[in-house]
Amino acid sequence: QLMESGGGSVQAGGSLNVSCVASGIAPRKYCMGWFRQTPEKKREGIAIVDDKGIAAYRDSVKGRFRAAQDNTKTTLFLQMDSLKPEDTAMYYCAADPGLCRFARDYVSTSEDAYLDEWGQGIGVTVSS
């Protein structure tokens, strides 16, 4: 089970944090990442931490978002700075063994991601 928290509303240029706590999954077998979805777009990967602890980012958030995990690898954080109105979306935490090896693929593809575990999603709204 994945449970997101944080999010909320902010003006453009502001910052927000989201967190995700995993329970009932094996940290050594799964990697975790952040995806987001709007009514106009498919769910897309934006920040994924691979099995080496290295985060891969979608180009649209590079330099502005930072993902990190705690030492137990059961909590995933996303620090979002310099937010833009186009960052407005539902943000989802995901966990899957495939994220460990294919983190860069998941943050570059526009295809749907079929992963083992998803959180319920949390809203982020950025106003101009």
N, C-alpha and C positions, 0 to 999 in steps of 0.2 A: 504494500500500500504506500502511496505517495501523497503527502499532504503539503500543499503550498500555503504560504502566508506572506503578508506584506502587500505590495502593490498599492493601488490607490490612484489619486489624481494629483497632477502637478502642472505647472505652467511650462511652456517650452523653455529649454535651457536648464531646467531643474533636474533633480536626482531622485531616484527611488530605489529601494531594495526589495527583492523577493527571495524567499527561502523555501527550501523543500526538504522535508524530513521523510526518509524511507524507513519502513518497518516491514519485517517479514521477507526481506530479500537478502541474498548473500552478497555482501559488498565485494568479495573477491571475484564473483562471477559476473557482476553487472557494472556497467558504467552509466553515468547519469548526464542528462543534458536538459537544456531549455529550448522549448519550441513556442511559437506564437501563431495565432490565427486571427484574421479579420474576416468579416463577411465577404470581402472581395477576393481573398486569397486562400489558398490551401494552407494547411498548417506547415510551417517551415521551421527547420532547425536554426537556431541563432547562436547558441553557445553550448558546446559539448566538451566534457572533460574525459580524455581517453584513459587507458589503463596505466599510462605513465604519469598521470596527473597533469597533462598538458591540455590546455583549453584551445579548441578550434572555434573560430567565430565566422559568422556570415559577414560578407563585406559591408553590408549596410549598418552593422553595429560595431565594426572594428574600431578600436581607439576610444570608444565611448562606453562599452559594456565590459564587465570583467566577471568571469565565473570562477568560483573556487569551491573546494570541498574541505570538510573538516578531516581530522586524522583518521576517523573511523570510516570515512567514505559513506556515511549514511545521511549526511546533510549537505545539500548543494545550495550555494548562494549565488545571487546575481546582483552585482552593483551596476546600476544604470545611471550614467551621467550624460549631460548635454542632451537631454531628451528632446525629441522632435514630435510634432503632431502625428507623423507617420509611424511612430512607435506605439501608438494607441492600438491595443489588441488584447485578446485573452492570452495569458502566458501559461504554458503547461510544462510541468516537470515530467520527464520520462526516464525510464530505466530499461536497459536491454543489453545483453552481451554484445550485440552488434555495434553498439556505440563505442565500444572499446577500440575496435580495429578500424572502424569506418567513420570516425568523427568528422573528418574533413569532407567526406562525401555527403554526410547528412546536413552540413551547413552550406553546401553549395547546390544541392539538388532542389528542383521545384516539385518533385514528385512527393506523393503522400508517404509518410513513414509508418510502417506497421511494426509497432514495438510491443514488448511484453507488458510493460506497466506504464500507466498514465495517471497523473494527478487529475483533480477535478477542474483545474484551471483557476486563474485569478486575474482580475481585470486591472489593466493599466491604462489610464487616460491622460493624454498630454494635450493641453489646450494651448492655442496660439495666442 
